[in-house]
Amino acid sequence: MHYLCTLKIKFTSLYRIMKKYILDLTVTENVRLHANYVLLKLTSPSPLPDMLPGQFAEIRVDGSPTTFLRRPISINYVDRQRNEVWFLIQLIGDGTRQLGEAKAGDTVNVVLPLGNGFTMPEKASDKLLLVGGGVGTAPMLYLGEQLAKNGSKPTFLLGARSDKDLLQLEQFAAYGDVYTTTEDGSHGEKGYVTQHSILNKVQFEQIYTCGPKPMMMAVAKYAKSKDIACEVSLENTMACGIGACLCCVENTTEGHLCVCKEGPVFNIKKTIMADLSVNIGELQMKNPVMTASGTFGYGEEFADFIDITRIGGIIVKGTTLHKREGNPYPRMAETPSGMLNAVGLQNKGVNYFVEQIYPRIKDIETNMIVNVSGSAIEDYVKTAEAINELDKIPAIELNISCPNVKQGGMAFGVTAKGAEEVVKAVRAAYKKTLIVKLSPNVTSIAEIARAVENGGADSVSLINTLLGMAIDAERRRPILSTVTGGMSGAAVKPIALRMVWQVAQAVKIPVIGLGGIMNWKDAVEFMLAGASAIQIGTANFIDPAVTIKVAEGINDYLDRHGYKSVKEIIGALEV
């Protein structure tokens, strides 16, 4: 039975005013696609109303004592020949699980069609990319069918955790080319949708996307960087579904708008995505998240886990003029909330880096930065000169603070005179962005920072590891072969945070904060203390994907607090 809803909503000029209906629909089929997904097909004795790709329905849940509100579900497909509307439902709570138990012949009460749909392209010949992740693939099927009906041939890019989570591939293939990514590599290309090779092969004119918010953010930022038109379908928690309760608002360029009424589809030009870009000297970074030298290899090692191009900068392992074997084993000791290391800058020397490593990493689309160490000033200078000739290396980090080498290393970083001397010498030889890494094992780190600023540094990074030791009581011997080593991890954060705050007030050049950053909250705290960017080190060993999670967490923090740029929180600590 049909009931015309009395509320009429005026949509954008792209669409005519569409009536909304309360419908008692009958289940024709319930298809279990996956342990966690069902495809619910519903029909009516009368012709179903017009529906647009991207619109959704509010479905009442009957028979569940724990479910009060309707559930908003995207319209997956409209089969006009069979007079069916399809809903792809992920079984994540009591409400959706109850819907998943519906049987053929059952009655389901539905309010539809709700919200604004996707915009049809001006030209059928436009190259169109439809990106879906998880249950976010649902509206892409109906959109693809409508685009194909209008003469377009869309390209589908579908992402999931594994092949078991990829749904309706045969249906998608009927309307366009289908490409997939899985996090475990079980289907299509391994990784995330923004890593798929199709993005490097085809220049798209329009992107449509729906899925987990981090995925949509990544897609939107990719589209923005390539100047590609893009629409996203948001999935904010909602109650009424018609714009009356104001529960699902999204902060946009036009103020707070109801996702259910003004969306769920938004052009990314209307959405507020905080600007995460920062500058370190002449170094331009897409976000303030960097990796700490010695904890991220050459970046390649982590490419199986994350899209490393989403990191603001990768500081590769320490490089010296000549080959170094490092310190004898054992080199590592675990401590509460941290670890000690005494690796000792093992590497194959700058010539090997130039000839063997650089060709492999030079085309990674982020800032690849070399950590430069040495035993004498001349070593630093010659290594910096060699790196200066590499076009795709925009910066170096001068390590005058390593506690794990007998010569050089920290020796240059514990006095203002020594620090300024080595920085001046390198500055004369190196023409790009020069970052200097400072040691916490000093009386006044602010004094050292001012000295390297006077020497010509473009930025300072701090802190390097704290000098510590571990003892095997049973053997009555030090655990590390070197007796002492560098302490890192969550335990050092309060000290690092204090030093970053002190240095940020003492110098005019940008400060990069590191030391004990384990999550986005830690990163934000460092930036509030005055850091323009942060480095993540030991946390990479615990969670190989932590860098991306931190970048996303910073973005969420900015959105929640209404900041338009990450620069607004640098040094914003109220003391």
C-alpha positions in Angstrom: 0.0 0.0 0.0 1.4 3.5 -0.9 1.3 6.5 1.4 2.4 9.8 -0.1 4.6 11.6 2.4 3.3 15.1 3.0 6.8 16.6 3.2 8.1 17.8 -0.1 11.8 18.8 -0.4 13.2 21.0 -3.1 16.4 19.5 -4.5 19.2 21.2 -6.4 18.4 22.3 -10.0 20.0 19.1 -11.2 16.9 17.2 -10.3 13.2 17.7 -10.4 11.2 17.7 -7.2 10.7 14.0 -6.3 8.0 12.8 -4.2 8.8 10.5 -1.3 6.7 7.5 -0.5 6.1 5.2 2.4 5.8 1.8 0.9 5.0 -1.7 2.1 7.2 -3.7 -0.1 7.3 -7.5 -0.5 10.5 -9.5 -0.3 11.0 -11.4 -3.6 14.5 -12.8 -2.8 17.1 -12.7 0.0 20.5 -13.6 -1.4 23.3 -14.4 1.0 26.4 -13.0 -0.9 28.8 -13.3 2.0 28.8 -14.2 5.7 28.3 -10.5 6.4 26.3 -9.3 3.4 22.8 -10.0 2.0 21.1 -8.7 -1.2 17.5 -7.9 -0.4 15.2 -7.6 -3.4 11.8 -6.0 -2.8 8.8 -5.4 -5.1 5.4 -3.7 -5.0 2.0 -4.5 -6.7 2.2 -1.0 -8.2 5.1 0.4 -10.3 7.9 1.6 -8.1 8.6 5.4 -8.0 11.4 7.0 -9.9 14.8 6.6 -8.1 18.2 8.1 -8.9 21.6 6.5 -8.5 23.0 7.7 -5.1 19.7 8.0 -3.4 18.8 5.9 -0.4 15.9 4.5 1.6 15.0 4.4 5.3 14.0 0.9 6.1 11.9 0.0 9.2 13.2 -2.9 11.3 10.4 -5.1 12.6 10.8 -7.8 15.2 14.0 -6.4 16.8 13.6 -5.4 20.5 16.9 -3.5 20.4 16.2 -1.5 17.2 14.3 1.8 17.5 15.1 3.9 14.4 14.9 3.0 10.7 18.1 2.1 8.9 19.4 4.2 6.0 20.4 1.9 3.1 21.7 2.9 -0.3 19.7 1.9 -3.4 21.8 -0.8 -5.0 19.8 -1.3 -8.2 16.4 -0.8 -9.7 15.1 -3.6 -12.0 12.3 -2.0 -13.9 11.4 -5.2 -15.8 10.8 -7.1 -12.6 9.6 -4.0 -10.7 12.3 -4.6 -8.0 14.5 -2.4 -5.9 17.7 -4.0 -4.5 19.4 -3.2 -1.2 22.9 -4.5 -0.4 22.9 -4.8 3.4 26.0 -5.3 5.6 25.2 -7.2 8.7 26.8 -5.1 11.4 24.3 -4.7 14.2 21.0 -5.9 15.5 19.0 -3.9 13.0 20.8 -5.0 9.8 21.0 -8.6 11.1 17.2 -8.6 11.5 16.8 -7.3 8.0 19.1 -10.0 6.8 16.7 -12.6 8.1 13.8 -11.4 5.9 12.3 -14.2 3.8 10.5 -14.2 0.4 7.0 -13.0 1.0 7.8 -10.9 4.1 6.7 -7.3 4.1 9.3 -4.5 4.6 8.2 -0.9 5.2 10.4 1.5 3.3 10.6 5.3 2.9 12.1 6.3 -0.5 13.5 7.8 -2.6 15.6 10.0 -0.2 18.4 12.5 -0.8 20.2 13.7 -3.9 21.9 11.4 -6.3 25.0 11.5 -8.5 25.3 14.0 -11.4 25.2 12.6 -14.9 28.1 13.7 -17.0 27.7 16.4 -19.7 29.2 14.1 -22.4 28.7 10.4 -22.7 32.3 10.2 -24.0 33.8 11.4 -20.7 36.1 8.9 -19.1 34.2 8.0 -15.8 35.7 6.3 -12.8 33.4 4.7 -10.2 35.2 3.9 -6.9 33.6 1.8 -4.2 34.9 0.2 -1.1 33.2 -2.4 1.1 29.4 -2.0 1.2 30.1 1.4 -0.5 30.1 -0.4 -3.8 26.3 -0.6 -3.5 25.2 2.7 -5.2 27.9 2.2 -7.9 26.0 -0.6 -9.6 22.8 1.4 -10.3 25.0 4.4 -11.2 26.9 2.3 -13.7 23.7 0.9 -15.2 22.3 4.4 -15.7 25.6 5.7 -17.2 25.7 2.8 -19.6 22.1 3.5 -20.6 23.1 7.1 -21.4 25.9 5.9 -23.7 28.8 6.0 -21.3 31.2 3.1 -20.6 32.2 3.6 -16.9 35.3 2.1 -15.3 34.7 0.4 -11.9 37.5 0.4 -9.3 36.4 -1.8 -6.3 38.4 -2.2 -3.1 38.0 -4.8 -0.3 40.0 -6.5 2.4 40.0 -9.8 0.5 38.4 -11.6 -2.5 35.5 -12.7 -0.2 34.5 -9.1 0.4 34.2 -8.3 -3.3 30.5 -8.3 -4.2 28.5 -8.4 -7.4 31.5 -8.4 -9.8 29.4 -10.1 -12.6 26.8 -7.4 -12.4 29.3 -4.7 -12.5 31.0 -6.3 -15.5 27.8 -6.0 -17.5 28.1 -2.2 -17.6 31.9 -1.5 -17.8 35.4 -2.5 -17.1 36.0 -3.7 -13.6 39.3 -3.4 -11.7 39.8 -4.5 -8.1 42.2 -4.1 -5.2 42.4 -6.2 -2.1 44.5 -5.5 1.0 45.7 -9.1 1.1 46.3 -9.4 -2.7 43.8 -12.3 -3.1 42.0 -10.5 -6.0 43.2 -7.9 -8.4 46.1 -5.7 -7.3 47.3 -5.7 -3.8 46.8 -2.6 -1.8 44.3 0.3 -1.7 42.2 1.7 -4.6 44.3 4.8 -4.8 47.3 2.6 -5.5 45.8 0.8 -8.5 47.8 1.1 -11.8 44.7 2.1 -13.8 45.1 5.6 -12.2 48.4 6.0 -14.0 47.1 4.7 -17.3 43.9 6.6 -17.8 43.1 10.3 -17.5 39.6 10.4 -16.1 37.2 13.4 -16.4 34.9 12.5 -13.5 35.2 10.3 -10.4 32.3 9.0 -8.3 33.0 7.3 -5.0 31.4 5.7 -2.0 32.8 3.7 0.9 34.7 4.1 4.2 35.5 7.7 4.9 39.3 7.3 4.8 39.0 5.7 1.4 36.8 8.5 0.1 39.1 11.2 1.5 42.0 9.5 -0.3 40.1 9.4 -3.5 38.9 13.0 -3.2 42.4 14.2 -2.5 43.7 12.3 -5.5 41.0 13.8 -7.6 41.8 17.3 -6.3 45.5 16.8 -7.0 44.7 15.8 -10.6 42.0 18.5 -11.1 39.4 15.8 -11.7 35.7 16.5 -10.9 34.6 14.2 -8.1 31.5 13.4 -6.1 31.4 11.6 -2.8 28.5 9.8 -1.1 28.6 10.4 2.6 27.3 8.0 5.2 26.7 10.1 8.3 24.6 8.6 11.1 21.0 9.8 10.7 17.7 9.5 12.4 14.8 10.9 10.3 16.3 10.7 6.8 14.4 13.8 5.6 16.2 16.8 7.1 14.0 17.3 10.1 16.2 16.1 13.0 19.5 17.8 12.0 21.4 14.8 13.3 23.4 14.0 10.2 24.9 17.5 9.4 28.2 17.8 7.6 30.3 20.9 7.7 30.6 22.3 4.1 31.6 25.4 2.3 28.0 26.4 2.6 27.8 25.8 6.4 26.3 22.8 8.2 24.1 20.8 5.8 22.0 17.7 6.4 23.5 14.7 4.6 20.1 13.1 4.2 18.6 16.1 2.5 21.4 18.0 0.7 23.3 14.8 0.2 24.3 12.1 0.6 26.1 12.9 -2.6 28.3 16.0 -2.5 30.7 17.6 -5.0 34.1 17.7 -3.3 34.2 21.4 -4.0 31.5 21.8 -1.4 33.0 19.5 1.2 35.5 20.8 3.7 38.7 18.8 3.6 41.2 20.4 5.7 44.4 21.5 3.9 47.1 19.2 5.4 49.9 20.7 3.4 52.9 22.2 5.1 56.2 23.7 4.0 59.6 22.9 5.5 61.9 25.5 4.0 61.3 25.0 0.2 60.1 21.4 0.9 56.4 21.1 0.0 54.6 18.3 1.8 51.1 17.0 1.2 50.7 16.4 4.9 52.8 16.8 8.0 53.5 13.1 8.6 57.0 11.9 8.0 58.9 8.7 8.9 61.9 8.7 11.1 65.2 7.5 9.7 66.1 4.0 10.6 62.5 2.9 11.2 61.2 2.8 7.7 64.0 1.4 5.6 63.9 3.0 2.1 60.1 3.1 2.1 59.8 0.1 -0.2 59.6 -2.3 2.7 56.2 -0.8 3.7 54.6 -0.6 0.3 52.8 -3.9 0.8 50.9 -2.5 3.8 50.1 1.1 2.9 50.1 3.5 0.0 53.4 5.1 0.8 52.7 8.0 -1.5 50.2 9.3 1.0 53.0 10.0 3.5 54.2 13.6 3.5 57.9 12.6 3.6 60.0 9.5 4.0 63.4 9.8 5.6 65.4 6.9 4.5 67.9 5.1 6.7 71.1 6.8 7.7 73.7 7.1 4.9 77.4 7.7 5.3 80.3 8.4 3.0 81.7 4.9 3.3 80.2 1.5 4.0 79.5 0.8 7.6 78.8 -2.7 9.1 77.3 -1.2 12.3 77.7 -2.5 15.8 78.1 -6.1 16.9 75.0 -8.0 18.0 73.0 -7.8 20.2 71.7 -4.5 18.9 68.3 -4.2 20.4 66.7 -4.5 23.9 63.0 -4.2 24.7 62.0 -2.0 27.6 58.6 -1.0 29.1 56.9 1.3 26.6 60.0 1.5 24.4 63.1 -0.1 23.0 66.9 0.5 23.0 68.8 0.2 19.8 72.5 0.2 18.9 72.4 -0.5 15.2 75.3 1.9 14.5 74.3 3.3 11.1 74.8 0.2 9.1 74.6 1.0 5.4 76.5 0.4 2.2 77.7 4.0 1.7 76.5 6.9 -0.4 77.8 5.6 -3.7 75.8 2.4 -3.3 72.8 4.6 -2.5 73.2 6.7 -5.6 73.8 3.7 -7.9 71.5 1.1 -6.5 68.9 2.6 -4.1 68.1 5.9 -5.7 66.9 4.4 -9.1 64.4 2.3 -7.2 62.9 5.0 -5.0 63.2 8.2 -7.1 59.8 7.9 -8.7 57.9 7.3 -5.5 55.4 10.2 -5.4 56.3 11.7 -2.1 59.3 13.5 -0.6 62.2 11.1 -0.3 64.7 12.5 2.1 68.2 11.1 3.0 69.5 11.1 6.5 73.2 12.0 6.3 75.7 10.9 9.0 79.5 11.0 9.3 82.5 10.6 11.4 84.1 13.9 10.4 82.9 17.2 8.9 84.5 16.3 5.5 82.5 13.1 5.5 79.2 15.0 6.0 80.1 17.5 3.3 81.1 14.9 0.7 78.0 12.8 1.4 75.8 15.9 1.1 77.5 16.9 -2.2 76.7 13.5 -3.6 73.0 13.7 -2.6 72.8 17.2 -3.9 73.2 15.9 -7.4 70.1 13.7 -7.2 67.1 15.5 -8.7 64.4 13.5 -7.0 65.9 14.0 -3.4 64.6 17.4 -2.3 66.1 17.5 1.2 68.6 15.9 3.6 68.4 15.4 7.3 71.8 16.0 8.9 72.2 13.6 11.7 74.5 15.2 14.3 72.8 13.3 17.2 73.2 9.6 16.8 74.3 8.1 20.1 75.4 4.7 18.7 78.6 5.5 16.9 82.1 6.0 18.4 83.2 8.8 16.2 81.2 11.7 14.8 77.5 11.2 15.3 76.4 12.8 18.5 79.8 14.4 19.1 78.9 17.2 16.8 75.5 17.8 18.3 76.3 18.2 22.0 77.9 21.7 21.7 76.7 24.8 20.1 80.0 25.5 18.5 80.4 22.0 17.0 76.8 21.9 15.7 77.1 25.3 14.0 80.5 24.4 12.5 79.3 21.2 10.8 76.0 22.8 9.6 77.9 25.7 8.0 80.2 23.4 6.2 77.3 21.3 4.8 75.3 24.4 4.0 78.0 25.6 1.7 77.9 22.4 -0.2 74.2 21.5 -0.2 71.8 23.7 -2.0 68.4 22.2 -1.1 66.4 22.0 2.1 68.6 21.2 5.0 67.1 19.6 8.1 69.3 19.1 11.2 68.5 16.4 13.7 69.1 17.3 17.3 70.2 15.3 20.2 68.3 15.4 23.5 71.4 14.4 25.4 72.4 18.0 26.0 72.1 20.6 28.7 70.2 23.1 26.5 68.6 21.9 23.3 67.3 25.4 22.5 70.9 26.7 22.5 71.9 24.0 20.0 68.9 24.7 17.9 69.8 28.4 17.7 73.4 27.5 16.7 72.3 25.3 13.8 69.8 28.0 12.7 72.8 30.4 12.6 74.7 27.8 10.6 72.1 27.9 7.8 69.7 25.1 8.7 66.3 25.4 7.1 64.7 23.3 9.8 65.5 21.2 12.9 64.1 17.8 13.8 64.0 16.6 17.4 64.5 14.5 19.4 66.8 11.7 18.4 67.0 8.9 20.9 67.9 9.3 24.5 71.0 7.6 25.8 70.0 4.6 27.9 71.1 1.1 28.8 69.7 -2.3 29.8 71.1 -5.0 32.1 70.7 -8.7 32.2 70.6 -9.3 35.9 71.0 -13.1 35.7 74.2 -12.8 33.6 75.3 -9.5 35.3 76.0 -8.1 31.9 74.7 -5.3 29.6 72.2 -6.5 27.1 73.6 -4.4 24.2 77.0 -5.1 22.8 77.7 -1.3 23.1 76.6 -1.2 26.7 74.5 1.9 26.0 72.1 2.6 23.2 69.3 4.9 21.9 66.0 4.8 23.8 62.8 5.3 21.7 59.1 4.6 22.0 56.2 5.9 23.9 58.2 6.4 27.1 60.2 9.3 25.6 57.2 11.4 24.5 56.9 13.7 27.5 60.6 14.6 27.2 60.4 15.1 23.4 57.3 17.2 23.7 58.9 19.5 26.2 62.0 19.9 24.0 59.9 20.6 20.9 58.0 23.3 22.8 61.2 24.9 24.0 62.9 24.9 20.6 59.8 26.2 18.8 60.0 29.3 21.0 63.8 29.7 20.5 64.1 29.5 16.6 62.3 31.0 13.6 62.8 28.0 11.3 60.3 25.2 11.2 60.5 22.5 13.9 59.9 18.8 13.1 58.8 16.8 16.2 59.5 13.2 16.9 59.9 10.9 19.9 57.2 8.6 21.2 54.5 9.4 18.6 52.3 6.4 18.6 49.0 7.8 17.2 47.3 10.9 15.8 46.7 12.4 19.2 50.4 12.3 20.0 51.0 14.0 16.6 48.5 16.7 17.2 50.1 17.4 20.6 53.5 17.9 19.0 52.0 20.3 16.5 50.2 22.3 19.2 53.6 22.5 21.0 55.1 24.2 17.8 56.0 21.4 15.4 55.3 22.1 11.7 55.6 18.4 10.9 56.2 15.2 12.8 58.1 12.0 12.3 56.9 8.5 13.3 59.6 6.0 14.3 59.3 3.1 16.6 55.5 2.9 16.1 56.1 1.6 12.6 57.4 -1.6 14.1 54.2 -2.1 16.0 51.8 -1.1 13.3 53.1 -0.8 9.7 50.1 1.3 8.7 50.4 3.8 11.6 51.6 6.7 9.3 48.4 6.7 7.3 46.2 6.3 10.4 48.0 9.3 11.9 47.4 11.4 8.8 43.8 10.5 8.7 43.5 11.1 12.4 44.9 14.6 12.1 42.4 15.3 9.3 39.5 14.1 11.4 40.7 16.3 14.3 40.9 19.4 12.0 37.4 18.6 10.7 35.9 18.2 14.2 37.3 21.5 15.4 36.5 23.4 12.3 40.1 24.1 11.1 40.6 24.7 7.4 44.3 24.1 7.5 46.7 22.1 9.6 48.8 25.3 9.8 46.2 26.7 12.2 47.2 24.3 15.0 51.0 24.8 14.7 52.1 26.4 18.0 48.4 26.9 19.0 49.1 25.7 22.6 47.5 28.1 25.1 49.9 28.5 28.0 
